[in-house]
């Protein structure tokens, strides 16, 4: 069994959140009501419904990799999510990963290149 790292012991598990977001209907939670476009939400939801299991797994792994890098780099945005009291940090991470899902579905190749490096 591989040795667990501090990242593996975080109260938030980005890979689980990414998997959860990829199977739930897309609602555009990362956008405020003032800028959320119903047509954009519908487009992303249609793409999400057509995701394969392989795409879901790839998306979750890329999100986990990005969050692991953010943790290792002590990125403020990620540390705020992890250190927040109550559900605030979890909700913020859901919004971030929901935004990433939108990006992934609109341009998987670019998203993968950006997050794989």
C-alpha positions as CSV (number, residue, x, y, z in Angstrom):
1,X,0.0,0.0,0.0
2,X,1.4,3.4,-1.0
3,X,2.4,5.8,1.8
4,X,-0.3,8.4,2.6
5,X,0.7,12.0,2.2
6,X,-0.8,15.0,4.1
7,X,-2.8,15.7,0.9
8,X,-4.4,12.3,1.2
9,X,-5.6,13.2,4.7
10,X,-7.4,16.4,3.8
11,X,-11.0,16.7,4.9
12,X,-12.0,17.4,1.2
13,X,-11.3,14.9,-1.5
14,X,-11.1,16.6,-4.8
15,X,-11.2,13.4,-6.8
16,X,-14.5,12.5,-5.1
17,X,-15.9,16.0,-5.6
18,X,-15.0,15.9,-9.3
19,X,-16.6,12.5,-9.7
20,X,-19.7,13.7,-8.0
21,X,-20.0,16.8,-10.1
22,X,-19.6,14.8,-13.3
23,X,-22.6,12.7,-12.5
24,X,-24.9,15.4,-11.2
25,X,-26.9,17.7,-13.5
26,X,-24.9,20.8,-14.4
27,X,-26.5,23.9,-13.0
28,X,-23.8,26.5,-13.5
29,X,-23.3,27.0,-9.7
30,X,-20.0,28.8,-10.3
31,X,-21.8,31.7,-12.1
32,X,-23.9,34.3,-10.4
33,X,-27.6,34.6,-11.4
34,X,-26.7,37.9,-13.1
35,X,-24.3,36.3,-15.6
36,X,-25.5,32.7,-15.8
37,X,-26.8,31.9,-19.3
38,X,-29.5,29.3,-19.6
39,X,-28.3,28.3,-23.1
40,X,-24.7,27.8,-21.7
41,X,-26.0,25.7,-18.8
42,X,-28.1,23.6,-21.2
43,X,-25.1,23.1,-23.6
44,X,-22.9,22.0,-20.7
45,X,-25.6,19.7,-19.3
46,X,-26.1,18.0,-22.7
47,X,-22.3,17.4,-22.9
48,X,-22.2,16.1,-19.3
49,X,-25.0,13.6,-20.0
50,X,-23.0,12.2,-22.8
51,X,-19.8,11.7,-20.8
52,X,-18.3,8.2,-20.9
53,X,-17.0,6.5,-17.8
54,X,-13.5,7.0,-19.2
55,X,-14.1,10.7,-19.5
56,X,-15.4,11.0,-16.0
57,X,-12.4,9.1,-14.6
58,X,-10.0,11.3,-16.7
59,X,-11.7,14.5,-15.4
60,X,-11.6,13.4,-11.8
61,X,-7.9,12.4,-12.1
62,X,-7.0,15.7,-13.7
63,X,-8.9,17.7,-11.0
64,X,-7.1,15.7,-8.3
65,X,-3.8,16.3,-10.0
66,X,-4.5,20.1,-10.2
67,X,-5.6,20.2,-6.5
68,X,-2.6,18.2,-5.4
69,X,-0.3,20.7,-7.2
70,X,-2.2,23.6,-5.6
71,X,-1.8,22.0,-2.2
72,X,1.9,21.4,-2.8
73,X,2.4,25.0,-4.0
74,X,0.4,26.3,-1.0
75,X,-2.0,28.1,-3.4
76,X,-4.1,30.5,-1.4
77,X,-7.4,29.5,-3.2
78,X,-7.0,25.9,-2.3
79,X,-5.8,26.4,1.2
80,X,-8.8,28.7,1.8
81,X,-11.1,25.8,0.7
82,X,-9.3,23.3,3.0
83,X,-9.1,25.5,6.0
84,X,-12.6,27.0,5.9
85,X,-15.0,26.3,8.7
86,X,-18.2,24.5,8.1
87,X,-19.3,23.8,4.5
88,X,-17.9,27.1,3.0
89,X,-14.6,25.5,1.7
90,X,-16.4,22.5,0.3
91,X,-18.9,24.6,-1.4
92,X,-16.2,26.8,-2.9
93,X,-14.3,23.7,-4.2
94,X,-17.6,22.4,-5.7
95,X,-17.9,25.7,-7.6
96,X,-14.3,25.6,-8.8
97,X,-14.5,22.0,-10.0
98,X,-17.9,22.7,-11.6
99,X,-16.2,25.5,-13.6
100,X,-13.5,23.1,-14.5
101,X,-16.1,20.6,-15.7
102,X,-17.5,23.2,-18.0
103,X,-14.0,23.9,-19.4
104,X,-13.3,20.2,-19.8
105,X,-16.5,19.5,-21.7
106,X,-16.1,22.5,-24.0
107,X,-12.4,21.7,-24.9
108,X,-11.1,18.4,-23.5
109,X,-7.8,18.5,-25.3
110,X,-6.9,22.0,-24.1
111,X,-8.1,21.2,-20.6
112,X,-6.1,18.0,-20.4
113,X,-3.0,19.7,-21.7
114,X,-3.3,22.6,-19.2
115,X,-4.0,20.3,-16.2
116,X,-1.6,17.5,-17.1
117,X,1.5,19.8,-17.1
